[in-house]
Amino acid sequence: MTQQAPTNPPRTPKRPHAYSVHGVQLVDDYAWLKAENWQEVLRDPKVLPADIRAVLEAENAYASAMLESTQSLRDHLFIELRARIKEDDVDVPAPDGAYVYYRKHRQGGQHPLFCRRGRESAGDEEIMLDGDALGDGKAFFQFGGVCPSPDHKLVAWSSDDKGSELFTMRVRDLSTGHDLPDEVIETSGGAVWSADGTSFLYVQMDDNHRPHCVMLHTLGTQQADDRLIYKESDPGWFVGISRTQSRRFCVIELHDHASAEARLIDLEQIDTPPRLVAARKDGLRYDVEHHGERLIICTNADGAEDFKLVTADLATPDQWQDFLPHQRGRMIMSFVPFEKHMVRLERENGLPRIIIHDFDSGGERPIAFDEEAYSLGLENMLEFSTKTLRFSYSSMTTPREVYDYDIASGTRILRKRQDIPSGHEASLYVTRRIYARAHDGEEVPVSLLYRKDTTLDGSAPLLLQGYGAYGHASPASFSAHRFSLVDRGFVYAIAHIRGGTDKGWHWYENGKLEHKPNTFADFISAARHLCAENFTRSGRIIALGGSAGGMLMGAVANQAPDLFGGIIADVPFVDVLNTMLDAELPLTPPECVEWGNPAADEKAFRTILSYSPYDNVRAQPYPAMLVEAGLTDPRVTYWEPAKWVARLRETMTGGGPIILYTNMEAGHGGAAGRFDALKDIAREYAFAIDCVQGHEG
């Protein structure tokens, strides 16, 4: 970073906690930063113990002082970022019965408005939910689910006002604009209505912030009278609900990170017990949809690593027949059946494509694009009987476009192109896909964005983003924000490292459990390849990652600190070992199949111990770091980044500074308002620019 006014960083007091695991003696000097009443803090941040609050507030004061010199740049970046947003934006309306539903923002508004109008009318807009009004005066406000009833008279909606992802569900009467007395607290946010619209299903969170049971709420009754429909006994399994595209069933979706199970509730006979599709089996994954008298299922059964489609009769849901055979390297990411056709989104050779399957003829038609790297997505379509497919397309240079595709004629109609009010000329930029050779010979894809006039002689600063976990791919999609860096001479790079599914399911399997170190090695290989190809050089790279990508940041900071001029770690999962040893934390039991169970498995313990960023901080220089946390974050608890920063400062022999900023009024996703969120991005980008200015020459 550039020279700062002398500021002494806070020193967090040590209160050593010694413990032994599998015969290994460990000492955690900062374990006390985990509040004993952490469950209460998620629900009411004011009850955070005073000594812990003092640490976080001291860190925020230090962050403010250290970032003061970037304030002018942050202000300018915020103006730039906001100028790229069409403030009075409107989504493409989605038809549903007599209405079309859509979301929009008003000029100057922080939060979305959920609206509808008559299907045949160009006017008569009805604002069902006004996020700006509902969020007014609240430090944090975020919508969860917004679910109109089947008769379109009511809407079940949920919101979170603390950032802790504990949503309160309410029901609004659309004829009056007022909420009914019904109120259901501490839900996961979504709802599925019964066919007659007199009740809805929801997922209840338990005391440890895990979605653990499905409940049925009947309108006009108290939550205490809600009926239990399904309760999951295994704390390692997540519970979710969704509605089939046909609207016939609610699917109770049960899964950990390796296996799945589903049960069906007939929404026309909601009092009948849920019906099991296929019993859970280690390693068996499947997703269920409904079409006529059969189910269509996407599964990895029978060694279908990249998934296949099967069908089953409703009467015998566990007897599967192949519909679309498995093809290794062609990964089926999602599928949606409609009355006459089915649409699937798949990825091959790192690029997505859409396939339309005609049920009558069995014929298939692909939709693909020609850029080196791009992103495709299936848009939300509310109706089952439709002849139109809606999808979105973007690339790192091309703003998001929404198309309606006429299935009969094969013609595309552009319904919306993302508007950049301050202007965007795609021809000024280049997007590329290159490959870095990993330590074991694997080819790691890297997507690039830069201006055509950027000099590629190694002098350019480069931001390298990575994630690499849970099988989540990192799409090469458009982000208007990135141009604040790219227009300042940065190369923006996304490393599609193992742990994601960018190259198929095997890419995920080779970046989890005992193979997790591949994720970190891939990122380092990508950084070194970018240097070797003269896109940048060591010390000019800013690394960026959040959540599990924050673990990546911690690991590469320990393993290759000389490569990076700065690191931005957003809500970083860095205290991996201690978190995975604590079975009471929200995500620990479900995460054991992702990282391993160090309490029960000595091999898993030693693997995690070998890379856990907090446990591997070394006496060496570290690059400058901006570490961001949220006090009410239930996924990566605030004490993980706080402990990590304390240990870094205590152990490092030079470099830095290490800056910790904790949002005391938000959780995992940071600020909820769209303009407040831009301030977070401006802080990160200003930090990145400041870091490379200190490595000129």
C-alpha positions in Angstrom: 0.0 0.0 0.0 1.0 3.6 -0.3 2.4 5.3 2.7 -0.1 5.7 5.5 0.0 8.0 8.6 1.6 6.1 11.5 -1.2 4.1 13.1 -0.6 1.3 15.6 -2.8 -1.7 15.0 -4.9 -3.1 17.8 -3.5 -6.0 19.8 -6.1 -8.5 20.7 -5.4 -9.9 24.2 -4.4 -13.6 24.4 -6.3 -16.0 26.5 -4.8 -19.3 25.7 -7.0 -22.3 25.3 -5.1 -25.6 25.2 -6.7 -28.8 23.8 -5.7 -32.1 22.3 -7.0 -33.8 19.2 -5.8 -37.3 18.1 -2.8 -36.8 20.3 -1.8 -33.5 18.8 -1.5 -30.6 21.3 -3.0 -27.3 20.1 -3.3 -23.9 21.6 -5.8 -21.3 20.5 -4.9 -17.8 22.0 -8.0 -16.2 20.6 -10.8 -18.8 21.1 -12.4 -16.4 23.6 -13.6 -14.2 20.7 -16.3 -16.7 20.1 -19.2 -15.4 22.2 -20.7 -18.1 24.4 -24.1 -16.6 23.5 -23.5 -16.6 19.7 -27.0 -17.9 19.0 -28.5 -15.0 20.8 -26.2 -12.5 19.0 -27.5 -13.7 15.6 -31.0 -12.8 16.8 -30.0 -9.6 18.7 -26.6 -8.2 18.0 -26.9 -5.9 21.1 -26.2 -8.8 23.4 -22.6 -9.3 22.1 -20.3 -9.4 25.2 -18.6 -6.0 25.8 -15.0 -7.3 25.7 -15.6 -8.8 22.2 -17.4 -5.7 21.0 -14.5 -3.6 22.1 -12.1 -5.7 19.9 -14.3 -5.4 16.9 -14.9 -1.7 17.4 -11.1 -1.1 17.9 -10.5 -2.9 14.6 -13.1 -0.8 12.8 -11.5 2.3 14.1 -8.1 1.1 12.9 -9.6 0.2 9.5 -11.1 3.7 9.2 -7.7 5.3 10.0 -5.8 3.1 7.6 -8.2 3.6 4.8 -8.6 7.3 5.3 -6.1 8.1 2.5 -8.3 6.2 0.0 -11.5 8.1 1.0 -11.4 10.4 -2.0 -10.8 7.5 -4.4 -13.6 5.5 -2.7 -16.0 8.5 -3.2 -15.0 8.7 -6.8 -15.4 4.9 -7.3 -18.8 5.0 -5.7 -20.0 7.7 -8.1 -18.6 5.6 -11.0 -20.2 2.4 -9.8 -23.6 4.0 -9.2 -23.4 5.7 -12.6 -23.3 2.3 -14.3 -26.6 1.3 -12.6 -29.9 2.0 -14.2 -31.6 3.2 -11.1 -35.2 2.9 -12.3 -34.6 -0.6 -13.7 -37.5 -3.1 -14.4 -37.2 -6.8 -14.9 -38.8 -8.5 -17.8 -42.3 -9.4 -16.6 -43.1 -13.1 -16.2 -46.6 -14.2 -17.2 -48.7 -16.2 -14.7 -52.4 -16.6 -15.4 -54.2 -13.2 -15.7 -51.1 -11.3 -14.5 -47.5 -10.6 -15.3 -45.1 -10.4 -12.3 -41.9 -8.4 -12.1 -39.4 -6.7 -9.9 -38.2 -3.2 -10.3 -36.3 -0.4 -8.5 -37.3 3.3 -8.3 -34.8 6.1 -8.9 -32.7 6.5 -5.8 -34.3 3.4 -4.1 -32.1 1.0 -2.2 -34.5 -2.0 -2.2 -36.6 -3.8 -4.9 -40.3 -3.4 -5.4 -42.4 -6.5 -6.3 -45.1 -5.6 -8.8 -47.7 -7.0 -11.2 -50.2 -5.8 -13.8 -52.9 -7.4 -15.9 -51.5 -9.7 -18.6 -53.4 -7.9 -21.3 -52.9 -4.4 -19.9 -50.0 -2.1 -20.5 -50.7 0.0 -17.4 -52.5 -0.5 -14.1 -49.3 -1.4 -12.2 -49.9 -2.8 -8.7 -47.0 -2.6 -6.2 -47.4 -5.6 -4.0 -44.4 -5.0 -1.8 -42.4 -1.8 -1.6 -38.9 -2.7 -0.3 -38.0 0.9 0.3 -41.0 1.5 2.5 -40.5 -1.8 4.4 -36.8 -1.2 4.9 -37.1 2.5 5.9 -35.4 3.2 9.2 -33.8 -0.3 9.4 -30.1 -0.7 9.5 -30.5 -3.9 7.5 -33.4 -5.2 5.3 -33.5 -8.0 2.8 -36.4 -9.9 1.1 -36.5 -13.6 1.3 -39.2 -15.4 -0.8 -42.1 -13.6 -2.5 -44.7 -16.2 -3.4 -48.2 -15.3 -4.9 -51.0 -17.6 -4.0 -52.5 -19.8 -6.7 -55.6 -17.6 -7.0 -53.4 -14.5 -7.1 -55.3 -12.9 -4.1 -52.5 -13.2 -1.6 -48.7 -13.1 -1.5 -46.5 -14.9 1.1 -43.4 -12.9 1.6 -40.4 -12.9 4.0 -37.7 -10.6 5.2 -34.6 -10.5 7.4 -33.8 -7.3 9.3 -30.5 -8.4 10.9 -28.5 -10.2 8.3 -28.6 -13.4 10.2 -30.8 -15.2 7.6 -33.6 -15.8 10.0 -36.6 -14.8 7.9 -40.1 -13.8 9.1 -42.9 -14.9 6.8 -46.0 -12.7 6.4 -49.0 -12.8 4.1 -50.3 -9.8 2.3 -53.9 -9.4 1.1 -53.5 -7.9 -2.4 -57.0 -6.5 -2.4 -56.3 -4.3 0.6 -52.5 -3.9 0.5 -52.3 -4.9 4.2 -50.7 -8.0 5.9 -52.9 -10.6 7.5 -52.3 -11.3 11.2 -50.4 -14.4 10.3 -46.7 -14.2 11.1 -44.2 -17.1 11.0 -40.7 -16.4 12.5 -37.3 -18.0 12.0 -37.9 -19.6 8.7 -35.4 -20.2 5.8 -37.4 -17.7 3.7 -39.4 -19.6 1.1 -43.0 -20.9 0.9 -45.0 -23.3 -1.2 -48.8 -22.8 -1.3 -51.4 -25.5 -1.2 -53.4 -25.7 -4.4 -56.5 -24.1 -2.7 -54.4 -21.2 -1.3 -55.6 -21.8 2.3 -52.2 -22.9 3.7 -48.5 -22.9 2.8 -45.4 -25.0 3.6 -42.2 -23.5 5.0 -38.9 -24.6 6.5 -38.3 -23.9 10.1 -34.8 -23.1 11.5 -33.6 -24.8 14.7 -31.8 -23.2 17.6 -28.5 -23.8 16.0 -29.6 -22.0 12.8 -30.1 -25.2 10.7 -33.1 -25.8 8.4 -34.4 -28.9 10.0 -38.2 -29.4 9.4 -41.0 -28.6 7.1 -44.1 -27.1 8.6 -47.6 -26.4 7.3 -49.3 -23.1 8.3 -53.0 -22.6 7.8 -54.1 -19.1 7.3 -55.8 -17.5 10.3 -54.0 -19.7 12.9 -51.0 -19.1 15.2 -47.6 -20.4 14.4 -47.8 -22.6 17.5 -50.6 -24.5 15.9 -48.6 -25.2 12.7 -48.4 -28.9 11.8 -45.1 -30.8 11.4 -44.9 -32.4 7.9 -41.3 -33.6 8.0 -38.5 -33.5 10.5 -34.9 -34.3 9.5 -33.1 -36.3 12.3 -29.6 -36.0 10.8 -28.0 -32.6 11.7 -25.7 -33.1 8.7 -28.5 -32.8 6.2 -30.1 -29.6 4.9 -33.9 -29.3 4.4 -35.4 -27.2 1.6 -38.6 -27.0 -0.4 -39.6 -26.2 -3.9 -42.5 -26.4 -6.2 -42.4 -28.5 -9.4 -42.9 -26.6 -12.6 -46.2 -28.4 -13.1 -47.4 -27.0 -9.7 -48.6 -30.4 -8.8 -46.1 -31.2 -6.0 -44.0 -29.6 -3.4 -40.6 -31.3 -3.3 -39.0 -31.7 0.1 -35.3 -31.5 -0.8 -32.9 -33.2 1.6 -29.2 -33.3 1.0 -25.7 -32.9 2.3 -22.8 -32.0 0.0 -22.5 -35.6 -1.3 -26.0 -37.2 -1.2 -29.6 -36.3 -1.6 -33.1 -37.6 -1.0 -36.5 -36.2 -2.0 -40.1 -36.5 -0.8 -43.2 -35.3 -2.6 -46.3 -33.6 -1.2 -49.3 -33.5 -3.5 -50.4 -29.8 -3.2 -54.0 -30.8 -4.0 -54.0 -33.2 -1.1 -51.6 -31.4 1.3 -52.7 -33.4 4.3 -51.4 -36.7 2.9 -47.9 -37.8 4.2 -44.9 -37.0 2.0 -44.0 -39.7 -0.5 -40.4 -40.9 -0.6 -38.9 -40.9 -4.2 -35.7 -42.9 -3.5 -34.1 -43.7 -0.2 -30.8 -41.9 0.6 -27.6 -43.7 -0.2 -24.1 -42.4 0.3 -22.9 -40.6 -2.8 -26.3 -40.8 -4.6 -27.5 -37.4 -5.7 -30.8 -36.6 -7.5 -33.2 -33.7 -8.3 -36.8 -34.3 -9.1 -39.3 -32.7 -11.5 -42.8 -33.8 -12.6 -44.4 -34.3 -16.0 -47.8 -35.9 -16.5 -47.8 -39.4 -14.9 -44.1 -39.6 -14.5 -41.2 -38.0 -12.7 -38.1 -36.8 -14.4 -34.9 -37.0 -12.3 -31.4 -35.7 -12.8 -29.0 -38.1 -11.0 -25.5 -39.4 -10.7 -26.7 -43.0 -10.2 -24.8 -45.9 -11.8 -21.6 -43.9 -12.0 -23.1 -41.0 -14.0 -20.4 -38.6 -12.7 -21.6 -35.6 -14.8 -25.3 -36.7 -14.3 -27.9 -38.2 -16.5 -31.7 -37.9 -16.8 -34.0 -40.8 -15.8 -37.8 -41.2 -15.6 -40.1 -43.0 -13.1 -43.8 -43.6 -12.9 -45.5 -41.7 -10.1 -46.7 -45.1 -8.7 -43.2 -46.4 -8.5 -40.9 -43.4 -8.0 -37.8 -45.4 -7.1 -37.8 -47.5 -10.3 -35.8 -45.5 -12.8 -35.4 -45.8 -16.5 -32.7 -44.0 -18.5 -34.0 -41.0 -20.5 -30.8 -39.2 -21.4 -27.7 -41.4 -20.8 -24.6 -40.1 -19.1 -21.8 -38.6 -21.1 -18.6 -37.8 -19.3 -17.5 -34.2 -19.8 -21.1 -33.1 -20.5 -22.4 -31.9 -17.2 -26.1 -31.4 -16.7 -26.4 -28.3 -14.5 -30.2 -27.9 -14.4 -33.4 -28.9 -16.3 -37.0 -27.7 -16.4 -39.9 -29.7 -18.0 -42.8 -27.9 -19.6 -46.0 -29.3 -21.1 -44.6 -30.0 -24.5 -40.8 -29.7 -24.1 -38.0 -29.8 -21.6 -35.1 -27.5 -21.3 -31.7 -28.3 -19.8 -28.6 -26.3 -19.2 -25.4 -28.2 -19.6 -21.7 -27.4 -19.7 -19.1 -29.0 -21.9 -15.4 -28.0 -22.3 -16.0 -25.3 -19.7 -18.8 -23.5 -21.7 -22.5 -23.7 -21.1 -25.3 -24.4 -23.7 -29.0 -24.8 -23.6 -30.7 -27.8 -25.1 -34.4 -28.0 -25.9 -36.0 -31.4 -26.0 -39.3 -32.0 -27.7 -41.4 -34.6 -25.9 -43.5 -35.6 -28.9 -40.7 -36.1 -31.4 -37.7 -36.7 -29.2 -35.8 -34.2 -31.2 -33.3 -31.8 -29.6 -32.1 -28.3 -30.5 -29.1 -26.5 -28.9 -28.7 -22.8 -28.2 -25.0 -21.8 -28.0 -22.9 -18.7 -28.5 -19.5 -18.0 -30.1 -17.4 -16.0 -27.5 -14.4 -17.7 -25.9 -16.0 -17.3 -22.5 -19.6 -16.5 -21.6 -22.4 -17.3 -19.2 -25.9 -18.7 -19.8 -28.8 -18.9 -17.5 -32.4 -20.1 -17.5 -34.8 -17.4 -16.4 -37.6 -17.9 -14.0 -40.7 -19.1 -15.9 -43.9 -19.3 -13.9 -46.1 -21.2 -16.2 -46.1 -24.9 -17.3 -48.0 -24.6 -20.5 -45.8 -22.3 -22.6 -44.2 -22.2 -26.1 -41.6 -19.7 -25.1 -38.2 -20.2 -23.4 -36.6 -17.3 -21.5 -32.9 -17.3 -21.0 -30.1 -14.8 -20.2 -26.7 -14.4 -21.8 -23.6 -12.4 -20.9 -19.9 -12.4 -21.2 -17.2 -10.5 -19.4 -17.5 -7.8 -22.1 -21.2 -8.2 -23.0 -23.8 -6.8 -20.6 -26.6 -9.2 -19.6 -29.2 -9.9 -22.3 -32.6 -11.6 -21.7 -34.1 -13.4 -24.6 -37.5 -15.0 -25.3 -36.9 -18.0 -27.6 -39.9 -19.2 -29.7 -39.6 -22.9 -29.6 -41.7 -23.6 -32.7 -39.8 -21.2 -35.0 -36.4 -21.1 -33.3 -36.3 -17.3 -33.3 -34.9 -15.2 -30.5 -36.5 -12.0 -29.3 -34.3 -9.7 -27.2 -36.5 -8.6 -24.3 -33.9 -6.7 -22.3 -30.3 -5.6 -22.5 -28.6 -4.4 -19.4 -28.4 -0.6 -19.6 -25.2 1.0 -18.5 -26.2 4.7 -18.2 -22.7 6.0 -18.0 -21.9 4.1 -21.3 -20.2 0.9 -22.2 -18.4 0.1 -25.5 -17.8 -3.6 -25.7 -15.4 -3.2 -28.6 -12.9 -1.5 -26.3 -12.4 -4.7 -24.3 -11.1 -8.2 -24.7 -12.3 -11.4 -23.1 -10.2 -14.5 -23.3 -9.9 -18.0 -21.9 -6.4 -19.3 -21.2 -5.2 -22.4 -19.4 -2.6 -22.7 -16.6 -0.6 -25.9 -16.1 -1.2 -27.1 -12.5 1.3 -28.9 -10.4 0.0 -32.3 -11.5 -0.5 -31.5 -15.1 -4.1 -30.5 -15.1 -5.2 -27.5 -17.2 -6.8 -24.8 -15.1 -9.1 -22.4 -17.1 -8.6 -18.7 -16.5 -11.1 -16.1 -17.9 -9.6 -12.7 -18.6 -11.0 -9.2 -19.2 -8.9 -6.2 -20.1 -8.9 -3.2 -22.4 -7.5 -3.6 -25.9 -5.0 -0.8 -25.2 -3.6 -2.4 -22.1 0.1 -3.1 -22.5 0.7 -6.8 -21.8 4.4 -6.6 -20.9 4.1 -7.7 -17.2 3.5 -4.1 -15.9 -0.2 -4.3 -15.6 -1.8 -4.8 -12.2 -4.1 -7.8 -12.1 -7.0 -8.8 -9.9 -7.3 -12.6 -9.6 -10.6 -13.9 -8.3 -11.2 -17.4 -7.1 -13.7 -19.6 -5.1 -13.3 -23.4 -5.7 -15.7 -25.1 -3.3 -19.1 -27.0 -3.0 -19.1 -27.7 -6.8 -20.0 -24.1 -7.6 -18.7 -23.0 -10.9 -17.4 -19.4 -11.4 -19.2 -18.1 -14.5 -17.5 -15.8 -17.0 -20.4 -13.4 -16.7 -20.7 -9.6 -17.0 -20.1 -7.3 -14.1 -20.3 -3.6 -14.7 -18.4 -3.0 -11.5 -15.1 -4.5 -12.8 -14.6 -1.8 -15.3 -13.6 0.6 -12.5 -10.5 -1.5 -12.3 -10.1 -2.5 -16.0 -10.4 1.2 -17.1 -7.5 1.9 -14.7 -5.3 -0.6 -16.5 -6.1 -3.7 -14.5 -6.4 -7.1 -16.0 -9.4 -8.9 -14.3 -9.0 -12.7 -14.1 -11.2 -15.5 -12.8 -9.4 -18.7 -12.0 -11.7 -21.7 -12.5 -10.0 -23.9 -9.9 -10.7 -27.3 -8.6 -13.5 -27.5 -6.0 -15.9 -26.0 -8.5 -17.5 -27.9 -11.4 -16.2 -25.7 -14.2 -14.7 -28.7 -16.0 -17.3 -31.3 -14.8 -18.0 -33.1 -11.5 -14.5 -34.6 -11.3 -13.2 -31.0 -11.1 -15.2 -30.7 -7.8 -14.2 -34.1 -6.5 -10.5 -33.3 -7.0 -10.9 -30.2 -4.9 -12.6 -31.5 -1.7 -11.7 -33.6 1.3 -8.2 -35.0 1.0 -7.8 -33.3 -2.4 -8.6 -29.8 -1.0 -5.0 -28.6 -1.4 -5.4 -28.8 -5.2 -7.7 -25.8 -4.9 -4.9 -23.6 -3.5 -2.3 -25.1 -5.8 -4.4 -24.3 -8.8 -4.8 -20.7 -7.8 -1.1 -20.3 -7.3 -0.5 -22.0 -10.6 -2.9 -19.6 -12.3 -1.1 -16.6 -10.7 2.3 -17.8 -11.8 1.1 -18.6 -15.4 -0.3 -15.0 -15.6 3.1 -13.7 -14.7 4.8 -16.0 -17.2 2.5 -14.9 -20.0 3.3 -11.2 -19.1 -0.3 -10.3 -18.1 1.3 -9.1 -14.8 4.2 -9.9 -12.5 4.6 -10.9 -8.9 3.6 -8.2 -6.4 1.2 -6.7 -8.9 -1.5 -9.3 -8.3 -4.4 -8.6 -6.0 -6.2 -11.8 -4.9 -9.9 -11.7 -4.1 -12.1 -14.4 -2.6 -15.1 -14.6 -0.2 -16.5 -17.2 2.2 -14.9 -20.5 1.1 -13.0 -18.4 -1.4 -11.7 -16.5 1.7 -10.3 -19.8 2.9 -8.5 -19.8 -0.4 -7.1 -16.4 0.3 -5.8 -17.4 3.7 -4.2 -20.5 2.3 -2.4 -18.8 -0.6 -1.3 -16.0 1.7 0.5 -18.6 3.8 1.9 -20.6 0.9 2.9 -17.9 -1.7 2.8 -14.5 -0.1 5.4 -13.1 -2.5 3.1 -13.4 -5.5 0.5 -10.9 -4.2 0.6 -7.2 -3.7 -2.6 -7.4 -1.7 -5.3 -9.8 -0.7 -9.1 -9.1 -0.2 -10.7 -11.7 2.0 -14.5 -11.2 2.3 -16.2 -13.1 5.2 -13.3 -15.6 5.0 -13.7 -19.2 6.2 -10.2 -19.3 7.7 -10.6 -21.1 11.1 -11.4 -24.4 9.4 -10.1 -26.8 12.0 -11.8 -25.3 15.0 -15.0 -24.7 13.2 -15.1 -28.3 11.9 -14.4 -29.6 15.5 -17.4 -27.6 16.8 -20.6 -29.7 16.1 -22.9 -27.0 17.5 -22.1 -24.4 14.8 -24.7 -24.1 12.0 -22.8 -25.6 9.1 -20.4 -28.0 10.8 -22.4 -31.3 10.5 -23.4 -30.7 6.9 -19.9 -29.6 5.9 -18.2 -32.8 7.1 -18.6 -34.4 3.6 -17.0 -31.3 2.1 -14.0 -30.8 4.3 -13.9 -34.0 6.5 -14.7 -34.8 10.1 -11.6 -34.0 12.1 -13.1 -35.1 15.4 -13.8 -38.6 14.2 -11.2 -39.1 11.4 -7.5 -38.6 12.2 -6.6 -38.5 8.5 -9.2 -35.7 8.0 -7.8 -33.9 11.0 -4.3 -33.9 9.7 -5.4 -32.8 6.2 -7.3 -29.9 7.6 -4.5 -29.0 10.0 -2.1 -28.9 7.1 -3.9 -26.1 5.3 -6.3 -24.4 7.7 -5.3 -20.7 7.3 -5.5 -19.8 10.9 -3.4 -22.8 12.0 -0.7 -22.2 9.4 0.1 -18.5 9.9 3.9 -18.3 9.7 6.7 -16.1 10.8 7.1 -14.5 7.4 6.1 -11.3 5.6 2.5 -11.1 4.4 1.0 -8.9 1.8 -1.4 -6.1 2.7 -4.8 -7.6 3.5 -8.3 -6.2 3.7 -10.4 -8.7 5.7 -14.2 -8.2 5.9 -16.7 -9.7 8.3 -20.3 -9.5 9.3 -21.4 -9.6 13.0 -24.6 -11.6 12.3 -23.1 -13.9 9.7 -24.4 -17.5 10.4 -22.2 -19.1 7.7 -18.7 -17.7 8.5 -19.0 -16.4 12.1 -17.4 -13.1 12.9 -14.8 -14.6 15.2 -13.1 -16.5 12.4 -11.7 -13.4 10.6 -11.1 -11.6 13.9 -9.0 -14.5 15.3 -7.1 -14.8 12.0 -6.2 -11.1 11.9 -5.0 -11.2 15.5 -2.8 -14.2 14.8 -1.4 -12.7 11.6 -0.4 -9.5 13.4 1.2 -11.5 16.2 3.2 -13.8 14.0 4.2 -12.0 10.7 7.6 -10.6 10.4 6.8 -7.8 8.0 4.6 -6.6 5.2 1.0 -5.7 5.8 -0.9 -3.8 6.9 -3.7 -6.3 8.0 -7.0 -4.5 8.1 -10.2 -5.9 9.6 -13.6 -4.3 8.9 -16.6 -5.9 10.6 -20.1 -4.7 9.5 -21.8 -4.6 12.9 -25.3 -4.4 11.2 -25.1 -7.2 8.5 -24.3 -10.8 7.9 -22.7 -13.0 5.2 -23.8 -10.9 2.2 -22.7 -7.5 3.6 -24.9 -4.5 3.2 -28.3 -5.2 1.8 -29.2 -1.9 0.1 -27.9 -1.8 -3.5 -26.1 1.5 -3.0 -24.8 0.6 0.4 -23.4 -2.6 -1.3 -21.6 -0.3 -3.8 -19.7 1.3 -0.9 -18.4 -2.1 0.0 -17.1 -2.7 -3.5 -15.6 0.8 -3.6 -13.7 0.1 -0.4 -12.3 -3.2 -1.9 -11.4 -1.6 -5.3 -9.8 1.4 -3.6 -7.7 -1.0 -1.5 -6.7 -2.9 -4.6 -5.6 0.2 -6.5 -3.8 1.6 -3.4 -1.9 -1.7 -3.1 -0.5 -1.8 -6.6 0.4 1.9 -6.5 2.8 0.8 -3.8 4.4 -1.7 -6.2 5.1 0.6 -9.2 8.3 0.3 -11.1 
